[in-house]
Amino acid sequence: MHDLAAAISQREEWRGTEAFDDPSPKEDEADPFARGEDDDPEDKCISEAREILAYMTTRQVSFGSAYPFAVSEDGTLVRVKGETEWRNLYLLLLISSSLRYVPDRSARSKLTSIFEFVCFVALKRHLGDSAETHIFGKNSLGVGSRYTGKLPDKLRTLAADLNERTRFLETEFRTSDVGDNGLDIVAWNGFGDDVNGLIVYFGQCACTPKWVDKQHSVSDDSWYGIMSLLAKPVPICFIPFDFRQADGSWYKPSAIHRGVLVDRRRLLVMLGTSQDGSTLEGTFSGEHYELLDLGSISEERNAGLDDL
């Protein structure tokens, strides 16, 4: 896990991360607080501070006890709340939405794998035991998957699971290709028969502002040449960003391209934050709970507070 203390020490950048979460792909490397040449620095700072506090006040209500920050009643002071597992999970999602602050490549890779695992658990919990839910891509956490081997082998197994026929040619893929064709999570509801036309969910997990483009990797058009999908799959894009305006509406509805967007707010609801007394260990169960590595989040959270 990356050095959260170092990230928090960059106060000007960190406050922008929690306020805006880089929601637009055009803001990937841009400074959300860049000032115009003619702007008065003091007025600009006051305006930005008010906007940030407005977002944080809204999130304080929306995320409830899982939100790790508290805004004073007069909206002028922010403090860090006491530590809980749900708040550490929120910090995990916050860091996952801020990969540009994570200098270590292996740490970034681990964060994206943990985020993918969190999304898998959320979808599995949301659909219930009546659905089959699986990680399709290769996950560095070592989470087992029924889809193994080269990509053509994975695709054939998936087509058989969905009672569909493959359409691709073996020569379309490199002999060394062990990828996932843009599919991170797959789920389906069966009907106890062997015919096609199942209710299928294709999930893509994206931790960068480029999620707008990546959501197409699970669209029906992208899979038409791979297998015969009698019914269009439900495309789902999971992102760690809170893709909302201060009033809770979508930040930019036109960025959602005819699919289901599961942002930070929806993800935590799917995991059970709205249920009183729910625990992370109960949600993730057994050895899977350890994969979250919340101990590292806890240690670096405390180190960050010491730095402040």
Secondary structure as GFF3:
##gff-version 3
##sequence-region A 1 308
A	DSSP	alpha_helix	4	9	.	.	.	ID=ss1
A	DSSP	alpha_helix	11	20	.	.	.	ID=ss2
A	DSSP	three_ten_helix	25	27	.	.	.	ID=ss3
A	DSSP	alpha_helix	41	62	.	.	.	ID=ss4
A	DSSP	three_ten_helix	64	66	.	.	.	ID=ss5
A	DSSP	beta_strand	69	71	.	.	.	ID=ss6
A	DSSP	beta_strand	78	80	.	.	.	ID=ss7
A	DSSP	alpha_helix	85	96	.	.	.	ID=ss8
A	DSSP	three_ten_helix	99	101	.	.	.	ID=ss9
A	DSSP	alpha_helix	105	127	.	.	.	ID=ss10
A	DSSP	beta_strand	131	135	.	.	.	ID=ss11
A	DSSP	alpha_helix	151	161	.	.	.	ID=ss12
A	DSSP	three_ten_helix	170	172	.	.	.	ID=ss13
A	DSSP	beta_strand	185	189	.	.	.	ID=ss14
A	DSSP	beta_strand	199	205	.	.	.	ID=ss15
A	DSSP	alpha_helix	211	214	.	.	.	ID=ss16
A	DSSP	three_ten_helix	215	218	.	.	.	ID=ss17
A	DSSP	alpha_helix	220	223	.	.	.	ID=ss18
A	DSSP	beta_strand	234	238	.	.	.	ID=ss19
A	DSSP	three_ten_helix	253	255	.	.	.	ID=ss20
A	DSSP	beta_strand	260	262	.	.	.	ID=ss21
A	DSSP	alpha_helix	264	271	.	.	.	ID=ss22
A	DSSP	alpha_helix	280	284	.	.	.	ID=ss23
A	DSSP	alpha_helix	286	290	.	.	.	ID=ss24
A	DSSP	alpha_helix	294	307	.	.	.	ID=ss25
###
